[in-house]
Amino acid sequence: MEKKDNSPLKISSISELHQILNVPKPLHPLISLVDNTVMSVDKDSLYRSFTLGFYKISYKFSDKGKMGYGQGYYDFNEGGMMFTAPNQVLATDENAKYYGYTLFIHPDFLRNYPLAKSIKKYGFFSYDTNEALHLSEKEKTLIVGILNNINDELNTSIDEISQDVIISYLEVLLNYSNRFYKRQFITRKVVNHDLLSRMEDLLEDYFDSQKTLTQGLPTVDFLASELNLSSHYLSDMLRNLTGRNAQQHIHEKLIEKAKDYLTTTSFSISEVAYQLGFEHSQSFNKLFKKKTDMTPLSYKQSFN
């Protein structure tokens, strides 16, 4: 455990975390399942920002307090799941009291298994807590059942098959979580359509106010920040809603504005590229041709 001034507390091992949480030593050094009701946290150690050197998957609900992630806090009164990858900055609320379970998985536990690579495809490990996964009663029962199966396996005698079985349960847990997130995008369609409209307005304003001249091209991180979303959640939401990710939406709006400049002004191709925020006109030419199958010059000449 490393502690330097106000920098995040770095917790490298699961055993180290168990000590801070005042729970028994883990049954396996690389994976553990903790019942949140038995935790008695060392306040001097954990009620500050911290990072974990391993994955964390939580199902939690709370009658009091919030859980912090990055710059945001999430209210767990209704219950939900939260996924964090190694080395993300976390924080806790000193007054919080959580119920549910938290699963900790060290990357070394996944080594030599396909899951070591495929786990990185699950974008929800990069979502903020205000994008947590909310479960129906049926979904909650299923998830808790999988966690109980992992707990049962950890409490049996460890043998050469134990890790294979637990890895299988983890894959099922992640696949169901992925399904439930996609369901959540659908059930939140009205809210997501509102977010899409707001994003379109942001892009329109960005180009119309010529922020491109001082701030360059709009980025996914900029849009996500303005919408109070993580960049991964924004792209996944848009992909489910429109079939295109956030970067593709930016490019679509950019090409639309480029066509306006090319057909309604006397700007040269280099000047259009500059107006749109490109540092090099070659990059603009390449993107425009990729998106329209025409060079900017050819497009401009077609209207003369």
Secondary structure, DSSP 8 states (H G I E B T S, - for coil): -B--TTS-EEE--HHHHHHHHT----SBTTEEEEEGGG----HHHHSS-EEESSEEEEEEEEEE-EEEETTEEEE-TT-EEEEE-TT-EEEE-TT-EEEEEEEEE-HHHHTTSTHHHHGGG-GGGG--GGG-B---HHHHHHHHHHHHHHHHHHTS---TTHHHHHHHHHHHHHHHHHHHHHHHHHHTHHHHHHHHHHHHHHHHHHHHTTTHHHH-S--HHHHHHHTTS-HHHHHHHHHHHHS--HHHHHHHHHHHHHHHHHHHS---HHHHHHHHT-S-HHHHHHHHHHHHSS-HHHHHHTT-
